[in-house]
Amino acid sequence: MPELPEVETTKTSLAPLLGQQVIDIKVFEPKLRWAMPDDLSSLADYTLDSVERRAKYLVLKFLPTVLNDNDAMVAPLKLLIHLGMSGSLQQHSYGTDKRKHDHLIVVFRDSENAKSQLHYYDPRRFGSVLWYEDYGSKLLDHLGPEPLSEDFTAEYLYNVIQRNNLSDKDHNNTGSNKKPSTKRTQSIARAIKSVIMEQKVVVGVGNIYATESLYLSGIHPATPANQLSFDQLVVLVDHIKDILKKAIELGGSTLRDFTVASGQTGYFQQTLNVYGRQGEHCLKCDTILENVKLNGRASVYCPNCQPLA
């Protein structure tokens, strides 16, 4: 599944299309996780103005191509795209034939009248292409903070785990790793790996990146979250941020079905310490790596470097 680094890399790879005008939209298979809108053709004559990412969703904003004063008053259109389990957005030269799993092709034209095609490719059809105005609030409002933002700190994670009742001042003071002192209710005892993978806690920390971050932090993935000290959470949050930044720099993981708009694949998987390496030797201490299943997901760890207290 494309994770946050892959989606961020996709966002960056779409930059060449900014400022280009949509001249044609071809829908071949509208039945994805949710059906594509039947009025996507209204994007014709709009220009791609920006591409943003929220969690693992891409938000493509289109502005009307201004031909006269009346056109300047037309509202922008926004697409909300999720790549699902195997989806990708791939840019191709104009006239490229549709492939078996191309469900949508958007034809762009640049300022020099050169044309290109953006293909939404999704073999498993678990992704989605929707109007932001119809689904944005429903799909995004409940999500936690971005992991690379200033809102995601050890203080924030500590308060989530301990279920502290935060004051407005505490909510606005998330940019430090100063241990909070607030009244708490019943704390979260679920496995720490499960907690950091919950989208309402923090977005975009998928299985690969959670597994690697916990290894680098020396934390067993099944450790009850409320048994971790504040100092351990400081280390964990720092590693989550560092590993996601590194993955973005390397273009994400090399997943079987994933490429970005430019056609490139990621190289982060070549640097993995534990993910997918069950039965192999730990790169730090030479201990055989083991695996435990948490919520049905493989969680490879080193029993020596990540002891379960």
C-alpha positions as CSV (number, residue, x, y, z in Angstrom):
1,M,0.0,0.0,0.0
2,P,1.4,3.5,-0.9
3,E,2.2,5.2,2.5
4,L,2.7,8.8,3.4
5,P,6.2,9.0,1.8
6,E,4.9,7.5,-1.5
7,V,2.0,9.9,-1.6
8,E,4.2,12.9,-0.8
9,T,6.6,11.8,-3.6
10,T,3.6,11.5,-5.9
11,K,2.6,15.1,-4.9
12,T,6.0,16.3,-5.8
13,S,6.1,14.4,-9.1
14,L,2.9,16.2,-10.2
15,A,4.7,19.6,-10.1
16,P,5.3,19.7,-13.9
17,L,1.6,19.8,-14.5
18,L,1.0,22.9,-12.5
19,G,-0.3,25.7,-14.6
20,Q,-1.4,23.3,-17.4
21,Q,-5.0,23.2,-18.7
22,V,-7.2,20.2,-18.7
23,I,-8.5,19.6,-22.2
24,D,-10.0,16.1,-21.9
25,I,-11.1,13.6,-19.3
26,K,-11.6,9.9,-20.0
27,V,-13.2,7.7,-17.5
28,F,-12.9,4.0,-18.2
29,E,-13.9,2.3,-14.9
30,P,-15.7,4.5,-12.4
31,K,-16.3,1.7,-9.8
32,L,-13.4,2.2,-7.4
33,R,-13.8,2.1,-3.6
34,W,-16.4,4.7,-4.1
35,A,-17.8,5.5,-7.6
36,M,-16.1,8.3,-9.4
37,P,-18.4,11.4,-9.9
38,D,-20.3,11.3,-13.2
39,D,-19.5,14.9,-13.8
40,L,-15.7,14.8,-13.9
41,S,-15.9,16.2,-17.5
42,S,-16.6,19.6,-15.8
43,L,-12.8,19.8,-15.2
44,A,-12.3,20.6,-18.9
45,D,-10.9,24.1,-19.5
46,Y,-9.7,24.3,-15.9
47,T,-6.0,24.7,-14.9
48,L,-4.2,22.7,-12.3
49,D,-3.3,25.3,-9.6
50,S,-2.0,23.3,-6.7
51,V,-1.4,19.8,-5.3
52,E,-1.5,19.3,-1.6
53,R,-1.4,16.2,0.6
54,R,-3.4,15.5,3.8
55,A,-2.5,12.1,5.3
56,K,-2.6,9.7,2.4
57,Y,-5.0,11.8,0.3
58,L,-4.0,14.1,-2.5
59,V,-6.0,17.3,-3.0
60,L,-5.7,18.7,-6.6
61,K,-7.1,22.2,-7.0
62,F,-8.2,23.5,-10.4
63,L,-9.0,27.0,-11.3
64,P,-11.0,28.1,-14.4
65,T,-8.9,29.2,-17.3
66,V,-9.7,32.9,-17.3
67,L,-10.9,34.0,-20.7
68,N,-13.0,37.0,-19.6
69,D,-14.2,38.8,-16.5
70,N,-17.1,36.4,-16.0
71,D,-14.8,33.3,-15.9
72,A,-12.8,35.0,-13.1
73,M,-15.9,34.6,-10.8
74,V,-16.2,30.8,-11.3
75,A,-15.4,28.8,-8.2
76,P,-12.4,26.4,-8.2
77,L,-12.8,22.6,-8.4
78,K,-10.9,20.2,-6.1
79,L,-10.3,16.5,-6.6
80,L,-9.7,14.3,-3.5
81,I,-7.6,11.3,-4.6
82,H,-6.6,8.2,-2.5
83,L,-4.3,5.6,-4.1
84,G,-5.8,2.7,-2.1
85,M,-3.8,-0.5,-2.0
86,S,-2.1,-0.4,-5.4
87,G,-3.0,2.9,-7.1
88,S,-0.7,5.4,-8.7
89,L,-0.8,8.6,-10.8
90,Q,1.5,8.3,-13.8
91,Q,2.3,10.9,-16.4
92,H,2.6,9.7,-20.0
93,S,3.2,11.3,-23.4
94,Y,0.1,12.3,-25.3
95,G,-1.4,9.4,-27.3
96,T,-0.2,6.7,-24.9
97,D,-2.6,3.8,-25.1
98,K,-4.8,2.9,-22.1
99,R,-3.5,-0.1,-20.1
100,K,-5.7,-2.7,-18.5
101,H,-5.9,-1.0,-15.1
102,D,-6.0,2.6,-16.2
103,H,-9.4,3.8,-14.9
104,L,-9.0,7.5,-15.6
105,I,-6.9,9.6,-18.0
106,V,-6.7,13.4,-17.8
107,V,-5.2,15.1,-20.8
108,F,-3.3,18.4,-20.1
109,R,-2.0,21.1,-22.4
110,D,0.8,23.5,-21.5
111,S,1.4,27.1,-22.5
112,E,3.3,25.9,-25.6
113,N,0.3,23.6,-26.7
114,A,2.2,20.5,-25.8
115,K,-0.1,17.7,-24.5
116,S,0.5,15.0,-21.9
117,Q,-1.6,12.5,-20.1
118,L,-2.1,11.7,-16.4
119,H,-3.3,8.2,-15.8
120,Y,-4.9,6.9,-12.6
121,Y,-3.8,3.3,-12.5
122,D,-5.2,0.9,-9.9
123,P,-5.2,-2.9,-10.4
124,R,-7.1,-3.6,-7.1
125,R,-9.5,-0.6,-7.4
126,F,-9.4,0.2,-3.7
127,G,-8.5,3.8,-4.4
128,S,-10.8,6.8,-4.9
129,V,-11.3,9.9,-7.1
130,L,-13.9,12.2,-5.6
131,W,-14.9,15.8,-5.4
132,Y,-13.3,17.4,-2.3
133,E,-16.5,19.4,-1.6
134,D,-18.5,16.3,-1.3
135,Y,-16.2,14.1,0.8
136,G,-13.4,16.3,2.2
137,S,-15.0,16.9,5.6
138,K,-16.2,13.3,6.0
139,L,-12.8,11.7,5.2
140,L,-10.4,14.3,6.6
141,D,-11.9,16.1,9.6
142,H,-11.3,13.2,12.1
143,L,-7.6,12.7,11.2
144,G,-4.8,13.3,13.6
145,P,-1.8,15.7,13.0
146,E,0.7,15.3,10.2
147,P,3.8,13.4,11.6
148,L,6.2,16.0,10.2
149,S,4.3,19.0,11.5
150,E,5.0,20.9,14.7
151,D,1.8,19.5,16.2
152,F,3.2,16.0,16.4
153,T,5.4,16.0,19.5
154,A,6.3,13.7,22.4
155,E,4.1,15.9,24.5
156,Y,1.1,15.4,22.2
157,L,1.6,11.7,22.0
158,Y,2.0,11.4,25.8
159,N,-1.3,13.3,26.3
160,V,-3.0,11.0,23.8
161,I,-1.8,7.9,25.5
162,Q,-2.5,9.1,29.0
163,R,-5.8,10.6,27.8
164,N,-5.0,13.9,29.5
165,N,-7.6,16.6,29.7
166,L,-5.8,19.4,28.1
167,S,-6.5,23.1,28.5
168,D,-6.5,25.4,25.5
169,K,-3.0,26.5,26.5
170,D,-1.8,22.9,26.5
171,H,-3.4,22.3,23.0
172,N,-1.5,25.3,21.7
173,N,1.8,24.3,23.2
174,T,2.6,21.3,21.1
175,G,5.9,22.5,19.6
176,S,8.1,21.3,22.5
177,N,9.1,18.0,24.1
178,K,8.4,19.4,27.6
179,K,6.6,16.8,29.7
180,P,3.1,18.0,30.4
181,S,1.5,18.0,33.9
182,T,-2.2,17.5,33.4
183,K,-4.9,15.5,35.1
184,R,-5.4,12.2,33.3
185,T,-8.1,9.6,33.0
186,Q,-7.7,5.9,32.1
187,S,-4.7,5.6,29.8
188,I,-4.2,3.6,26.6
189,A,-2.8,0.1,27.2
190,R,-2.9,-1.1,23.6
191,A,0.4,-2.0,21.8
192,I,2.4,1.1,21.0
193,K,2.7,0.0,17.3
194,S,-1.1,-0.1,17.0
195,V,-1.4,3.4,18.6
196,I,1.0,5.1,16.3
197,M,-0.6,3.5,13.3
198,E,-4.1,4.9,14.2
199,Q,-5.0,7.7,11.8
200,K,-6.9,9.6,14.5
201,V,-3.7,9.7,16.6
202,V,-1.2,10.6,13.8
203,V,-1.6,10.2,10.1
204,G,0.6,8.3,7.7
205,V,2.7,6.1,9.9
206,G,2.2,2.9,8.1
207,N,3.5,-0.6,8.9
208,I,6.9,-0.2,7.3
209,Y,7.7,3.1,9.0
210,A,6.2,2.1,12.4
211,T,8.2,-1.1,12.4
212,E,11.5,0.7,11.6
213,S,10.9,3.6,14.0
214,L,10.3,1.2,16.9
215,Y,13.4,-0.7,16.1
216,L,15.5,2.4,16.0
217,S,13.9,3.5,19.3
218,G,14.6,0.2,21.0
219,I,10.9,-0.4,21.8
220,H,9.2,-3.7,21.4
221,P,6.1,-3.2,19.1
222,A,3.8,-5.0,21.5
223,T,4.8,-2.8,24.5
224,P,1.6,-1.3,26.1
225,A,1.6,2.3,25.2
226,N,1.0,3.5,28.7
227,Q,4.1,1.7,30.0
228,L,6.4,3.9,27.9
229,S,8.1,6.8,29.7
230,F,8.0,10.3,28.4
231,D,11.7,10.1,27.5
232,Q,11.0,7.0,25.4
233,L,8.3,8.8,23.5
234,V,10.7,11.7,22.8
235,V,13.0,9.2,21.1
236,L,10.2,7.5,19.2
237,V,8.7,10.7,17.9
238,D,12.1,11.8,16.7
239,H,12.7,8.6,14.9
240,I,9.3,8.6,13.3
241,K,10.0,12.1,11.9
242,D,13.6,11.2,10.8
243,I,12.6,8.0,9.1
244,L,9.7,9.6,7.2
245,K,12.0,12.4,6.0
246,K,14.5,9.9,4.8
247,A,11.9,7.8,3.0
248,I,10.6,10.9,1.3
249,E,14.1,11.8,0.2
250,L,14.5,8.3,-1.2
251,G,11.2,8.4,-3.0
252,G,9.4,6.0,-0.7
253,S,9.6,2.2,-0.6
254,T,9.9,0.1,-3.6
255,L,6.5,-1.5,-3.6
256,R,5.5,-4.0,-6.2
257,D,2.8,-2.0,-7.9
258,F,3.8,1.6,-7.0
259,T,5.4,4.2,-9.2
260,V,5.0,8.0,-9.2
261,A,3.9,10.3,-12.0
262,S,7.4,10.4,-13.4
263,G,7.6,6.6,-13.6
264,Q,10.3,6.3,-10.9
265,T,10.1,3.9,-8.0
266,G,11.3,4.5,-4.4
267,Y,14.5,3.2,-2.9
268,F,13.8,3.3,0.9
269,Q,13.2,-0.4,1.1
270,Q,16.9,-0.9,0.3
271,T,17.7,0.7,3.7
272,L,15.3,-1.3,5.9
273,N,16.6,-2.6,9.2
274,V,13.9,-5.1,10.2
275,Y,10.8,-4.8,8.1
276,G,10.5,-8.0,6.0
277,R,13.6,-9.5,7.5
278,Q,12.1,-12.1,9.9
279,G,14.6,-14.9,10.5
280,E,17.6,-12.8,9.4
281,H,20.3,-11.4,11.7
282,C,19.9,-8.0,13.4
283,L,22.2,-5.5,11.9
284,K,23.2,-4.2,15.3
285,C,23.7,-7.3,17.5
286,D,23.4,-10.3,15.1
287,T,20.4,-11.7,17.0
288,I,17.8,-13.5,14.8
289,L,14.9,-11.2,14.1
290,E,11.5,-12.4,15.2
291,N,7.9,-11.6,14.2
292,V,4.8,-10.9,16.2
293,K,1.4,-10.2,14.7
294,L,-0.5,-7.1,15.9
295,N,-3.9,-6.4,14.5
296,G,-3.2,-8.9,11.8
297,R,0.0,-7.0,10.7
298,A,3.5,-8.5,10.7
299,S,5.8,-6.7,13.2
300,V,9.4,-7.8,12.9
301,Y,11.6,-6.9,15.8
302,C,14.9,-7.8,17.5
303,P,14.3,-9.5,20.8
304,N,17.7,-8.3,22.1
305,C,17.5,-4.6,21.0
306,Q,13.7,-4.4,21.6
307,P,13.0,-6.4,24.8
308,L,9.5,-6.7,26.0
309,A,9.5,-5.6,29.6
